């Protein structure tokens, strides 16, 4: 089935607050598609589009971002890699081993949150 070509446009002006509200309500779909669906209701067939935000749970994604900002995983792992590459760390101490295990646990927790936010099953 071919879709009719859309060659007619309509311009509407919104305040920044109104536009922000529309973007929140659109929940990742294009504003044009959201407005078209709201105005024309069921008289139009749904379009296949890719969503800007494929996340299922935006609150979980916010939690992930906060967790990444709180942790120093990248910095800690970089310091360990630097020590290993320079020969300063041959056999890790018990303290270093605990730090590595904690970093792995944090990475695992962040991974699970990402899976949850994207609506995927944890493996």
Buried (B, 14 or more C-beta within 10 A) or exposed (E): EEEEEEEEEEEEEEEEEEEEEBBEEBEBBBBBBBBBBEEEEEEEEEEEEEEEEEBEBEEBBEBBEEBEEEBEBEEBBEEBEEBEEEEEBEEBEEEBEEBBEEBEEBEEEBEBBBBBBEEEEEE
